Amino acid sequence: MQSTEVSTHKHALTTVINSSSQTAAYLDIGSGPPLLLLHGFFGEKTCWLPLIELLQSQFRCISLDMLGFGESSQPQIQYSVAVEVAFVRQVAEQLNIEPCCIVGHSFGGWVASAYALKYPNSVSSLVLAAPAGIRDDSFCGQYDALRPLLWQTPAVDWALQLAKPFASLAGKSNKLQQISGWRRELMAQPVARSFLISRMRPEDAVDTVEKEIHKLQIPTLVIAADSDETIPLWHCQTYANEIPGAELAIIPNAGHGLPQNQAQVMAKLIGKFLNN
């Protein structure tokens, strides 16, 4: 889909979160039953375009930049799943699309399931693609060495620049480029930085959903990637096992970027699930 086409489908509305006005930016493409699309942790609304191209003839696809992402407001607040749920709620109410199907990828799957738990009558069905939100203490401590990337000081950027010749001599240039990329993403996205800072220890994982999702009575499809480097397969299996009647589809030879890299497979799975 060309950028000129995308721009004609861009919209924004004003929400009120914690008594402050915030802008919600979204794409609105296609016609039919509404699908509300929630992106992943380092994503934004255009991540869904490959999937939207395949679904827009059957569904009205509303792809939202969640609070702190993309062209939506990026207030300097402490972000939480509850804050994102409140933001999504305002958008869904203003667009008058409830009940609707919510499709969430990774972090968006976490927000979608938390939203469905709080507003079960506002969600007709759930599609959770490699969803985050399952407590996993093995994550804690895994990235301790990367904590300096969260520091808001130019000294970190200077250190990365100074490290370039040494990384080149050691054959680690690609690794340094990856770390520098993470740094840029973390500095550009207040949500990512806020979440990582507030969830460094196992006891900080207080808003995961694995203890609550058994309460859901909403038709749910869980889509997993069997070679996911970010969300372990057992997280997806936990969702599928705990949500009554949930379906689990595992895409072989697939990594975490499902909406971008597995759009055709996802479109077929979603179409079949919703048409049934």
Sequence and secondary structure as in RCSB ss.txt:
>XXXX:A:sequence
MQSTEVSTHKHALTTVINSSSQTAAYLDIGSGPPLLLLHGFFGEKTCWLPLIELLQSQFRCISLDMLGFGESSQP
QIQYSVAVEVAFVRQVAEQLNIEPCCIVGHSFGGWVASAYALKYPNSVSSLVLAAPAGIRDDSFCGQYDALRPLL
WQTPAVDWALQLAKPFASLAGKSNKLQQISGWRRELMAQPVARSFLISRMRPEDAVDTVEKEIHKLQIPTLVIAA
DSDETIPLWHCQTYANEIPGAELAIIPNAGHGLPQNQAQVMAKLIGKFLNN
>XXXX:A:secstr
  HHHHHTTEEEEEEEETTEEEEEEEEEE  SSEEEEE  TT  GGGGHHHHHHHTTTSEEEEE  TTSTTS   
SS   HHHHHHHHHHHHHHHT  SEEEEEETHHHHHHHHHHHH GGGEEEEEEES   S  GGGTTTTGGGGGGG
  SHHHHHHHHHHHHHHHHTT HHHHHHHHHHHHHHHH HHHHHHHHHTSSGGG  S  TTTGGG  S EEEEEE
TT SSS HHHHHHHHHHSTT EEEEETT  S HHHHSHHHHHHHHHHHHH 
